[in-house]
Amino acid sequence: MKSISLYVDNGTWLCRVHPFTKLMYILTAIAVPLISGSLAVFPVFMLLSLFILLSGKVLKRAVPLIAFSFTILVTIFLIHGLFNQANENVLFSIGPISFYREGLYYALKISFNILNMLLSFAILVLTTKPSDLVDEMEKKGFSPRFCYIINSVFQIIPQMMGMMNTITDAQRSRGMETEGSLRVRAKAFIPLVSPVVTGSLINTRERAIALEVRAFGKKGKKTYLSDRPVHKGDKAMNLVLSAMLLASIIWRIAAWLI
């Protein structure tokens, strides 16, 4: 059976960290740079996330996520460097085209924010089993419906990719050209859309039936197959992350008062 999750248990320490600790890291990594208001804080957490991914042996799997974002980032730099309403001072020119300091600085802040969020979320997505996260959230009192939505978000991209690969292989086996020039790829993409959409609707219906059979909406206390207690290391990491978040808030308030 093919996996419909980006998670792969490679046996490293990062896979054993409690899901709530990783959520706390995401909150800290995103909130601290925004609260501090300093652009220099973003690279600190970006490098920290890269180190965590490297030590957890999942950096290679995070590269495609980062590479995909660069197309968006280049577009952001072009739009704001040329057309931002705050543009006044020309930083450099390429022929008749001028890029402005204000727009590029604004684009840099957005780009740092996007990369920081991508890297921090990659730690959770690549090293956390979705069912473990959902179970822990339900144990804390979250609505099962909300937890199911979270679980679906984790699974929808891998599921769509797996379905597209299966359909593409089937089309190749029947003699359809799927590789070559841009025209050939575009021609092969059109017959791919309909089966993917239809398959997604069928999967949604099958999931709804499966949930109904398993008494998804039934109220009452549930039992769980496994228990994942919070370890001492998780408590220490949560304490450090909470201290960093609190320190950034205090520093921001102090700077505002002064």
C-alpha positions in Angstrom: 0.0 0.0 0.0 1.4 3.4 -1.0 1.9 6.0 1.7 -0.3 9.1 1.5 1.9 11.1 3.8 5.1 13.0 3.5 6.2 11.4 6.8 8.8 8.6 6.7 10.1 7.2 10.0 13.9 7.2 9.6 14.6 6.5 13.3 16.2 9.8 14.1 15.7 11.9 17.3 13.5 14.3 15.4 10.8 11.6 14.6 10.6 10.9 18.4 10.0 14.5 19.4 6.4 15.0 20.5 4.2 16.7 17.9 3.2 19.5 20.3 6.9 20.4 20.7 7.2 20.8 17.0 4.1 22.9 16.9 5.6 25.1 19.6 8.8 25.4 17.5 6.7 26.6 14.6 4.9 29.2 16.7 8.2 30.4 18.1 10.1 30.4 14.7 7.3 32.5 13.1 6.3 34.7 16.0 9.7 35.8 17.4 11.0 37.4 14.1 7.7 39.2 13.6 7.5 40.4 17.2 11.1 41.6 17.2 10.6 43.5 14.0 14.3 42.9 13.1 15.1 41.5 9.7 18.3 39.9 11.1 16.3 37.5 13.3 14.8 35.7 10.3 18.1 34.2 9.1 18.8 33.0 12.6 15.7 30.8 12.7 16.1 29.8 9.0 19.6 28.5 9.8 18.3 26.8 13.0 15.5 25.1 11.0 18.1 23.9 8.4 20.3 22.5 11.1 17.3 20.7 12.7 16.3 19.2 9.3 19.9 18.2 8.6 20.4 16.5 12.0 17.0 14.8 11.5 18.2 13.5 8.0 15.3 15.0 6.2 17.0 18.1 4.6 17.2 16.3 1.2 13.4 15.8 1.2 12.8 19.4 2.1 14.8 20.7 -0.8 11.9 20.4 -3.4 9.7 22.4 -1.1 12.3 25.2 -0.9 13.1 25.0 -4.6 9.4 25.4 -5.5 9.1 28.5 -3.4 11.9 30.3 -5.3 9.6 30.8 -8.3 7.2 32.7 -6.1 10.1 34.6 -4.4 11.5 35.8 -7.7 8.0 37.0 -8.7 7.7 38.9 -5.4 11.1 40.6 -6.0 10.2 41.6 -9.5 6.8 43.1 -8.6 7.8 45.0 -5.5 11.2 46.0 -6.9 9.6 47.6 -9.9 6.0 48.6 -8.9 5.8 49.0 -5.1 3.9 52.2 -4.2 6.6 53.2 -1.7 9.4 53.1 -4.3 11.5 56.3 -4.3 15.3 55.6 -4.4 16.7 53.6 -7.3 19.1 50.9 -6.1 20.3 49.6 -9.5 19.2 49.6 -13.1 19.2 47.0 -15.9 18.9 48.9 -19.1 15.7 50.9 -19.0 14.4 48.9 -16.0 15.1 50.4 -12.5 14.8 48.5 -9.2 14.0 50.5 -6.1 15.5 50.1 -2.6 12.2 50.3 -0.8 10.5 47.7 -2.9 13.4 45.3 -2.7 13.6 45.6 1.0 9.9 44.9 1.4 10.2 41.9 -0.9 13.2 40.7 1.2 11.0 40.8 4.3 8.2 38.8 2.7 10.7 36.3 1.2 12.4 35.7 4.6 9.0 35.2 6.2 7.9 32.7 3.5 11.2 30.7 3.7 11.1 30.7 7.5 7.5 29.4 7.6 8.3 26.7 5.0 11.4 25.4 6.8 9.7 25.4 10.2 6.6 23.6 8.9 8.8 21.1 7.0 10.1 20.0 10.4 6.6 19.0 11.4 5.3 17.6 8.1 8.4 15.5 7.3 8.9 14.0 10.7 5.5 13.6 12.2 3.0 10.9 11.5 -0.4 12.6 10.8 -2.3 10.1 12.8 -0.1 10.7 15.9 -0.7 14.4 15.7 -4.5 13.9 15.3 -4.6 11.5 18.2 -2.7 13.9 20.5 -5.0 16.8 19.5 -8.1 14.7 20.2 -6.6 13.7 23.6 -6.3 17.4 24.4 -10.0 18.0 23.7 -9.9 19.2 20.1 -13.0 18.4 18.0 -12.7 15.2 16.0 -14.0 17.1 12.9 -11.3 19.7 13.2 -8.6 17.0 13.7 -9.9 15.2 10.6 -9.5 18.4 8.6 -5.9 18.7 9.8 -5.2 15.1 8.8 -6.7 15.7 5.4 -4.4 18.7 4.8 -1.4 16.5 5.5 -2.6 13.8 3.1 -4.1 15.7 0.2 -0.8 16.7 -1.6 0.8 13.3 -1.4 -2.4 11.6 -2.4 -2.8 13.8 -5.5 0.8 13.3 -6.4 0.4 9.5 -6.1 -2.7 9.5 -8.2 -1.1 11.6 -10.9 1.9 9.3 -11.1 -0.4 6.2 -11.3 -2.5 7.8 -14.1 0.7 9.0 -16.0 2.1 5.5 -15.8 -1.1 4.1 -17.2 -1.1 6.6 -20.0 2.5 5.7 -20.9 1.7 2.0 -21.0 -1.0 2.8 -23.6 1.4 4.6 -25.9 0.7 8.3 -24.9 3.7 10.6 -25.1 4.2 12.4 -21.8 7.8 13.6 -22.1 9.5 15.8 -24.6 8.8 19.4 -25.6 6.5 21.9 -23.8 3.8 21.3 -26.4 3.9 17.5 -25.9 3.8 17.9 -22.1 0.8 20.3 -22.3 -1.0 18.0 -24.6 -0.5 15.1 -22.2 -1.6 17.2 -19.2 -5.2 17.8 -20.4 -6.2 14.1 -20.3 -4.6 13.9 -16.9 -6.9 16.5 -15.3 -10.2 14.7 -15.6 -9.1 11.3 -14.0 -7.4 13.1 -11.1 -10.5 15.3 -10.3 -12.9 12.3 -10.7 -10.6 10.1 -8.6 -10.5 12.8 -5.9 -14.3 12.9 -5.7 -14.5 9.1 -5.5 -11.9 9.1 -2.7 -13.9 11.7 -0.8 -17.1 9.7 -1.1 -15.2 6.5 0.1 -13.8 8.4 3.0 -17.2 9.7 4.1 -18.6 6.1 4.0 -15.6 4.8 5.9 -16.0 7.5 8.6 -19.7 6.7 8.9 -19.0 3.0 9.3 -16.5 3.7 12.1 -19.0 5.9 14.0 -17.1 9.1 13.4 -19.9 11.3 14.7 -20.7 9.2 17.8 -20.2 11.0 21.1 -18.5 9.5 24.1 -15.1 8.7 25.4 -12.7 7.2 23.0 -9.9 4.7 23.5 -6.5 4.9 21.7 -4.2 2.2 20.4 -1.0 3.9 21.6 0.0 6.5 24.1 2.8 9.0 23.4 3.9 10.7 26.7 5.8 13.9 26.8 9.4 13.1 27.6 11.9 15.2 29.6 13.5 16.4 26.4 10.2 17.7 25.1 9.6 19.6 28.4 13.1 21.2 28.2 12.6 22.2 24.6 9.1 23.6 25.3 10.6 25.6 28.2 13.4 27.1 26.0 11.0 27.9 23.2 8.5 29.5 25.6 11.4 31.6 27.1 12.4 32.8 23.7 8.9 33.8 22.8 8.4 35.6 26.1 11.8 37.4 25.8 10.9 38.7 22.3 7.6 40.0 23.7 9.3 41.7 26.6 12.0 43.2 24.4 9.4 44.5 21.9 7.4 46.2 24.8 10.5 47.7 26.3 11.6 49.1 22.9 8.2 50.6 22.4 8.1 52.2 25.8 11.7 53.6 25.4 
